[in-house]
């Protein structure tokens, strides 16, 4: 009789619908944040602040993995091809989510369609910098030096299609300058060459540029936003120069997951990301790193779509090939 009772209970349990079974709590194992750049760059700095905050909010281990190359596109492609379970996420920027796809029609992912947008983390203008021994100290000196020596100077970026690349091309177009573009494999090697005066100019994010400007190893020439940065009040906006009137181009960084993320996992990550942005400690860390933290309420998916449309127009406007 006892055996019949056990068999009946087992049959009843097995007949329950799948949804009635207890589900695995998310997260139940470490989460990996993929950063498409070497350690030390702006996306890496923001990614590590984000990893620390998410670990606290999710009560789980969160580790950063640097997968550099192709202006962040290699890391983004890896995340896009990962299982949509919430355990592999992308700390992505305007470079690999917008710029590289415009210039590389064979790119294996689409920044608008192949990710689940979790949230915008920070936005920030870029800083045009030069080495301490270049002889250029002001925005006006930069414009005059390049205009009077067409083809002699070069500017570097983390790669073709990066936001920094677009920023440089827009400077060339607006001011009528001829300056060569040198793509690098990330911010770190570009920084090394700028400090060593192996290349004259380059665009960098505030988190990467600020310590070098403050130490005197680099000189800040101009900011790509419409206004000066409170953290770098001595550096003018590029738009302040008559030859660059109306200039504005900003970079941004956000958190994404592969397409097809379960709704409950997506909601959990959105909640945790928003909590990090609203946490005064982590918000200050993002600000101290030179970023302008988002509110956590932005429609990140729509934002990426609008940015893509803007960059498509810019690529045509600046004749970026």
N, C-alpha and C positions, 0 to 999 in steps of 0.2 A: 504493500500500500504506500509506504514511504517512497519507494522508487517511482511509482506512478505520479505522486505529488511533485517530485523533483522534475520529472520529465514534462509535466504540465506547465510548471513555472518557466522552465527553459524555453519551451515552445512559445509561451506568451511573450517573453522578453525578446526573443528573436523576431517575433512578428511585429514588434514596435517599429514605427517609421524611423528613418535615419535621424531626423531632427530631434527625436526624443532622447537620443543618446547624449550623454554629457560631452561637450565639446572641449577641445584642448584650449586652455587659456592662452591668450596672446598678450605679451610674448612669453614663450616658455623656453627660449634659448637665445643666445647672443644675436644681436642685430648688427649687420655690417653696413656702414655708410661708405659708399664708394666716392672718392674724390678723383676727378680726372686730371690731376696735376701733381707735381712733386711737392713734398713737404715744404712749408714756409710761405707759400703763396696765399693770396687772399681767400680763395675758395677753401684751401686747407685750414686756414686760421678759423674761418667761420664754421667749417665742418667739425672741428675739434670742440669749439664752444657748443655747437649744437649736439654733438655726441654726449658731452658732459651733462647737458640739460635734459636730453631725452632719457639718458640712463636714470636720472633721478625721478623724472615724471612717470616712466614706465616700470621702474623698479627692475631693470634688466641691464645686462652688459651690452654696451654699444661701442663698437670698435670702428676706427677709420682705416680704410684701405686705399692707398694711393695707387691709381692705375693711370699713369701719365701718357700723353702723346696726342697728336692731332688736335690741339687746342681743346682738349677735354673730350673729344668724340670717342676715343677708345674706351674710356671708362663708361660713358653714357651708353655705348653699344652693348657693353657687358651687362649693364643693369637692365636694359630693354629686353635682352634675351634671357634674363633670369626668371625663376619661378615667381609668380605673383602671390607670394605668401607673406610679405611684409618683413622678411628677414634680410633682404638685400635692397637697399635704398640708394638713391643718387642725391648727392649734394651738387646740384647742377647750376650752371651760370648761363647768362645770355650767349656766351660763346658757343657752347656745344648744343644748346637747345634751340638756337635761332641761327647764328651766323654761319656755322660750318655747313649746315644743310642747304643754305642758299647758294654757297659756292661749290658744293660737292653733290652733284645730282645722283651719284652712286652711293651715297651714304646709306647705311643699312637700317636706319631708324628715322622716325619723324618726331621732332620735339613736341608736336601738338597731339599726335595720335597714339604714340607708343608708350606713353607713361600715364600713371595716375597722379595728378598734381596734388600734393599734400598741402603745401603752402609757400608763399613768398617769405623769405627770411630777412634779407636786407637788400637795400638798394644803395648805390653810391656812385657819384661821379668819378671819373678817372683823373689821374694827375700826369701831365706831361713833364718829364724830368730830363735832366742832362747830367753828365759827370762833372765833378768838381773842377776838372782841369780843361773843360771845353772852351772856356772863355766867355760863355753865354750866361748871363745872370738874370735877364729880364725877358718878358714876352716880346717886347719890341725888338730887343737884340736878336731873339730867335728868328722872327719874321724877316728882319733885315739881312741876317747872315745867310739864311737859306735862299732868299730871293736873289741876293747878289752872287751866290755860288750854286747855280742849279746843277743838281746831280752829284755834288761833292759830299753831301751829308746823308746819313741813313737814320732811320728810326726802327726800333725793334718792337715786336709784339709776341705774345705766347703762341702765335700760329696764325696761318691764313684762315680768315673767317672769324677770328676772335673779335670781341668787342673793341679791344685795343687796336686791331687792324682797321676796323671800320672808323674808329676815332681818328686815326692818322690820315686815312684817305679823305675824310671830311675836312680836315685841316688843309690838306693839299688843294682840294677843290675850292673851298671858300676863299683861301688867300692866294690862289694861283701859284702854289709852290711846287717845285720839282725836287722831291726827296725820296730816296729809295727805301723800300720796305724790306726788312730782314726778319723772317719768321723764326722763332725759337721753339724748342720743345719744353715749353713751360716758362713760368715767371722766374724761377731760381737761376737758370743759366743766363737769362736776359739781364737779371739784376747783377750777376757776376761781371758781365761784360760792360754794363753801364758804370759800375763802380771802378772798373779797371780802365775806363775810357777807351775800350775796344770798339764801342759803338757810341755815336754822339747823343742820340735821343731815344726816348721810349715812353710808352704809356704804361702806367702801373695803377693798381688800386690803392686807395688811401692806406689800408692796413699794411700793405707791403712797402709803400713809399715813405710813410711818416717817420719811422725810426731812422731811415737813411738821410732824410732831409734834415731832421733835427740834429743828427750827428755830424752833418756837414759833408757826408760822403756823396750825396746827390743834391742837386739844386732843383727846386720846384719852379717850373716856368708858368704853368697855367692849369686850371681845373676845367673839366669838360661840362660841368653843370652850368646852370644859368646864374648861380651865385657862388661866392666864395664859401669854402668850408670853415665852420667854426674852429675846427681842429688845426687848420692851416690858414689863418687869416691873412698872412703875408703873401700868399700865392693868389694872383688874380684869376678871375674866370676868363677863359679864352675869349668869350664874347665881349670882354671889355676892350679888346683891340679893334680898331676900325676895320681892319682887314678880315676880322672873324665875327663881325656883328651877327647876333642871332644864333651863334653856335651853341648846341646843346646835345649831348649824348651821354647817357648814364648806363652803368652796368648794374647787374642784380644777381642775386643768388637765392635759390629756393630748394625745397625738399620734394623729391618725387619717388614714386615706386613704379614697378613695371605695370603695364596695362593689364586689366583683369583682376585687380586686387579685390578680395572679398569686402563687401560693404562694411561689415563689422570691424574688420582690421583697418580699413581706411578711416572710419570714424574714430577709432582709438588713436591712430597716428595723428590725425588732424587735431584732436583734442590735446595730445601731448605736445605737439609743435606749437600750438597756440599758447599753452601754459608756459612753455619756455620763453616765448616772446613777451609774455606778461609778467614774468619773474624779474623783479628789479635787479637782481644780481647778474643774471645772464644778459639782460637788456643792456646793462652798463658795460659788460664785457664786449658786446657787439659794437656799442658806440665807441668804446676806447680803441677798438680795432679799426675804427674809421668808417664803419657802416652806419646806415640809417635804418634801424630795425623796423620791420613791418608791424602792422597792428594785429595780424593773425586773422583778420576779417576779410581780407581781399579775396576776390575770385581769381585764384592763381591760374586756372585753366584759360579763362578769358584773357587774362593779362598776357600769357605766353602767345596766344593767337594774335592779339593786337600788336605785340612787339615784333612778331614775325612779319606782319604786314608792313610795319614801319621800316624794318631792315631790308625788305624786298625793294621798297621804294628808294631807300638809301643806296643800295647796291647799284641800282640803275642810275641814280642821281650822281653818285661818285664814280661810276664806271669801274666798280670793283669786279675783277675777273678771277 
